[in-house]
């Protein structure tokens, strides 16, 4: 609350949600303001107003210290949108190749900071035995995260538009547009794409990279390779993701409806991560 410490793993918010009860979610505890959190907790537990007033004053003083000239924050907030975007992802979209029509293409995405502190996007696919990499700077206005990426193999430009995530940001959805790489007609193509967070974050990902049949069962298998625990929620999340990717465009415009993406995002936000295994892998890397 005083801005002096940050949790090393997001599971601390799940732990607090279990302790507090009353249906509070981990994402709400992580992202809520002091007043929002205090109101929710007072509805569940008897807390003296004097205690809240003292904590509110401490929280206010901390925020004043943390904000520097021009409104720039001198402390990093792990739940700011730019921080939530960072990570390794399994990228899933419908295949653009006519030879692979009605199948999925699975790639790897990574969002990091460059040397200047700007967001940088790396998107990689394995096509016909070749690794195809596209990179570009990403800009986020708090609602949309957009990146113009250049393919290092062909020099072609690809545009990525994602809806800014909310905690815990297990899934980020949006649109990828450009031109099919191996296509005689050089068709201009656009389609929905989903970034599913890889909680293992290994140098060599366990998830598949390449073409895969459009099957929720196969997507569920890849979610296991990302570190998500097996249960009914994971299977439902896989089904919703596949429906989102295959949703038709009745108006002629390929668009991302906020409600459709929201349902998929919510399904992934409720997935449980095998924290013990993920933490074990992190210790091994260190």
C-alpha positions in Angstrom: 0.0 0.0 0.0 2.9 2.3 0.6 4.5 1.5 -2.7 7.6 0.0 -1.1 7.2 -3.6 -2.2 5.8 -5.6 -5.0 4.8 -9.2 -5.1 7.2 -11.5 -6.9 4.3 -13.7 -8.2 0.7 -12.8 -8.9 -0.5 -15.7 -6.8 -0.3 -13.5 -3.7 -3.5 -11.8 -4.9 -5.2 -15.2 -5.2 -4.2 -16.0 -1.7 -5.6 -12.7 -0.4 -8.9 -13.4 -2.3 -9.1 -16.7 -0.5 -8.5 -15.1 2.9 -11.0 -12.2 2.4 -13.7 -14.3 0.8 -17.0 -12.7 -0.2 -16.4 -13.4 -3.9 -13.5 -10.9 -4.3 -11.3 -11.8 -7.2 -7.5 -11.6 -7.5 -7.7 -9.2 -10.4 -9.9 -6.8 -8.4 -7.5 -6.8 -5.5 -4.6 -6.2 -7.7 -6.1 -3.4 -9.8 -8.5 -1.6 -7.4 -7.8 1.8 -5.9 -7.5 2.2 -2.1 -11.1 3.5 -1.8 -12.5 0.7 -4.0 -10.7 -1.9 -2.0 -11.7 -0.4 1.3 -15.4 -0.3 0.3 -15.4 -3.9 -0.8 -13.6 -5.1 2.4 -15.9 -3.1 4.8 -18.9 -4.8 3.2 -17.5 -8.1 4.3 -15.7 -7.3 7.6 -16.0 -4.9 10.5 -13.1 -2.4 10.1 -12.9 0.8 12.2 -13.1 4.0 10.2 -10.2 5.4 12.2 -7.9 2.6 11.0 -9.0 3.2 7.4 -8.4 6.9 7.7 -4.8 6.3 8.9 -4.1 3.9 6.1 -5.7 6.2 3.5 -3.4 9.0 4.7 -0.3 6.8 4.4 -1.4 5.7 0.9 -2.0 9.3 -0.2 1.5 10.4 1.0 3.1 7.5 -0.8 1.5 8.5 -4.1 2.6 12.0 -3.7 6.2 10.9 -3.2 6.0 8.4 -6.1 4.9 11.0 -8.7 7.7 13.2 -10.0 7.9 16.2 -12.2 5.4 16.2 -15.1 3.4 13.5 -13.5 5.9 10.7 -14.3 6.0 8.0 -11.7 9.3 7.2 -10.1 8.2 3.7 -9.1 7.2 0.8 -11.4 3.7 -0.5 -11.0 3.4 -4.1 -12.1 -0.3 -3.6 -12.9 0.1 -0.6 -15.3 -0.9 -1.5 -18.8 2.6 -1.2 -20.2 3.9 -3.6 -17.5 1.0 -6.1 -18.1 1.9 -6.4 -21.8 5.4 -7.6 -21.0 6.1 -11.4 -21.4 6.3 -14.4 -23.6 3.2 -15.7 -25.4 1.8 -18.4 -27.6 0.3 -16.6 -30.6 -2.7 -18.3 -32.1 -4.5 -17.2 -35.3 -6.2 -18.7 -38.3 -3.8 -19.8 -41.0 -3.5 -17.4 -44.0 -2.1 -20.0 -46.4 -4.7 -21.4 -48.7 -2.8 -24.7 -48.5 -3.6 -24.8 -44.8 -7.1 -23.3 -45.0 -9.3 -23.8 -41.9 -6.3 -24.7 -39.7 -4.5 -22.7 -37.0 -1.1 -21.2 -37.1 0.8 -21.2 -33.8 3.7 -18.9 -33.2 5.7 -17.2 -30.4 5.4 -13.6 -29.4 7.5 -11.6 -26.9 6.9 -8.1 -25.7 9.8 -6.5 -24.0 11.5 -3.1 -23.4 14.2 -2.0 -25.8 17.4 -0.1 -24.6 15.5 3.2 -24.5 12.6 1.7 -22.4 10.1 1.6 -25.3 7.9 -1.5 -25.8 9.2 -3.8 -28.5 7.3 -6.7 -30.2 8.9 -9.9 -31.5 6.6 -12.2 -33.4 7.9 -15.5 -34.8 6.4 -18.3 -36.9 7.8 -21.5 -38.3 6.7 -21.9 -41.9 7.8 -24.8 -44.0 10.9 -25.4 -41.9 11.9 -21.8 -41.8 11.8 -19.4 -38.8 10.1 -16.1 -39.8 10.7 -13.2 -37.4 8.9 -9.8 -37.4 9.8 -7.0 -35.0 8.7 -3.5 -34.3 8.1 -0.9 -31.6 4.8 -1.0 -29.8 2.8 2.0 -28.6 0.0 1.8 -26.0 -2.4 4.6 -25.1 -4.0 2.7 -22.3 -6.8 1.2 -24.4 -5.0 -0.1 -27.5 -1.5 -1.5 -28.0 -0.4 -1.2 -31.6 2.8 -2.2 -33.4 4.1 -1.9 -37.0 6.4 -4.9 -37.4 8.9 -5.5 -40.3 9.6 -9.1 -41.4 13.3 -9.6 -41.2 13.2 -12.2 -44.0 11.1 -10.4 -46.6 11.0 -6.7 -45.5 7.2 -6.8 -45.5 5.3 -4.7 -43.1 2.7 -6.2 -40.7 0.4 -4.3 -38.4 -0.6 -5.6 -35.0 -3.5 -4.1 -33.0 -4.3 -5.4 -29.5 -6.8 -4.4 -26.9 -4.9 -3.3 -23.8 -5.2 -6.1 -21.2 -6.4 -6.0 -17.6 -4.9 -8.0 -14.7 -3.9 -10.8 -14.8 -3.5 -10.5 -18.6 -3.4 -14.2 -19.4 -4.8 -13.5 -22.8 -4.4 -10.4 -25.1 -6.6 -10.3 -28.2 -6.6 -8.3 -31.4 -5.9 -8.2 -35.1 -3.0 -8.9 -37.3 -2.9 -7.7 -40.9 -0.5 -7.8 -43.8 0.2 -10.1 -46.7 0.5 -13.9 -46.9 4.2 -14.8 -47.1 4.1 -17.7 -49.5 1.4 -16.6 -51.9 1.7 -16.1 -55.6 -1.1 -13.4 -55.7 0.4 -11.5 -52.7 -3.1 -11.4 -51.1 -3.7 -8.7 -48.4 -5.0 -10.5 -45.4 -6.3 -9.6 -41.9 -7.5 -11.8 -39.1 -8.0 -12.2 -35.4 -5.0 -13.2 -33.2 -4.7 -14.1 -29.6 -1.6 -13.9 -27.3 -1.8 -16.5 -24.5 0.7 -15.8 -21.7 3.4 -18.5 -21.4 3.9 -18.8 -17.6 6.9 -21.1 -18.1 8.8 -18.5 -20.1 11.5 -21.0 -21.1 14.2 -20.2 -23.7 12.8 -22.9 -25.9 9.0 -22.9 -25.5 7.2 -26.2 -24.9 4.2 -25.2 -27.0 3.9 -26.1 -30.7 5.0 -23.7 -33.4 3.5 -24.3 -36.8 0.2 -25.4 -38.2 -2.4 -27.3 -36.2 -5.9 -28.5 -36.7 -8.6 -26.1 -35.4 -9.5 -28.2 -32.4 -10.3 -27.0 -28.9 -8.8 -30.3 -27.6 -5.5 -29.5 -29.3 -5.6 -25.9 -27.9 -6.2 -27.3 -24.5 -3.1 -29.4 -24.9 -1.0 -26.4 -25.7 -2.4 -24.5 -22.7 -0.9 -27.3 -20.6 2.4 -26.6 -22.2 2.1 -22.9 -21.1 1.7 -23.9 -17.4 -2.1 -23.8 -16.9 -3.6 -26.4 -14.7 -5.9 -29.0 -16.2 -9.6 -28.6 -15.2 -13.0 -27.8 -16.8 -12.2 -24.1 -16.9 -9.2 -24.6 -19.1 -11.2 -26.7 -21.5 -14.0 -24.1 -21.7 -11.3 -21.4 -22.3 -10.0 -23.3 -25.2 -13.4 -23.7 -26.7 -14.1 -19.9 -26.3 -10.8 -19.0 -27.9 -11.5 -21.2 -30.9 -14.9 -19.6 -31.4 -13.4 -16.1 -31.1 -10.9 -16.8 -33.8 -13.4 -18.3 -36.2 -16.2 -15.7 -35.7 -17.4 -14.6 -39.1 -17.6 -11.0 -40.3 -21.3 -10.5 -41.3 -20.8 -6.8 -42.0 -17.9 -7.3 -44.3 -15.5 -5.7 -41.8 -13.2 -7.9 -39.8 -13.6 -6.3 -36.3 -13.0 -7.2 -32.7 -16.2 -6.8 -30.7 -15.4 -5.9 -27.1 -18.0 -8.2 -25.6 -16.8 -11.2 -27.6 -13.1 -10.6 -26.7 -14.2 -9.9 -23.1 -15.8 -13.3 -22.7 -12.6 -15.0 -23.9 -10.4 -12.9 -21.7 -12.5 -13.6 -18.6 -12.3 -17.3 -19.3 -8.5 -17.1 -19.3 -8.4 -14.8 -16.3 -9.9 -17.6 -14.2 -7.4 -20.2 -15.2 -5.1 -21.5 -12.5 -1.3 -21.6 -13.0 0.9 -24.4 -11.6 2.9 -21.9 -9.5 5.1 -24.6 -7.9 6.3 -25.9 -11.3 6.7 -22.4 -12.7 8.7 -21.2 -9.7 10.8 -24.3 -9.9 11.7 -23.6 -13.5 12.6 -20.0 -12.5 15.0 -21.2 -9.8 16.6 -23.6 -12.2 17.2 -20.8 -14.7 18.7 -18.6 -11.9 
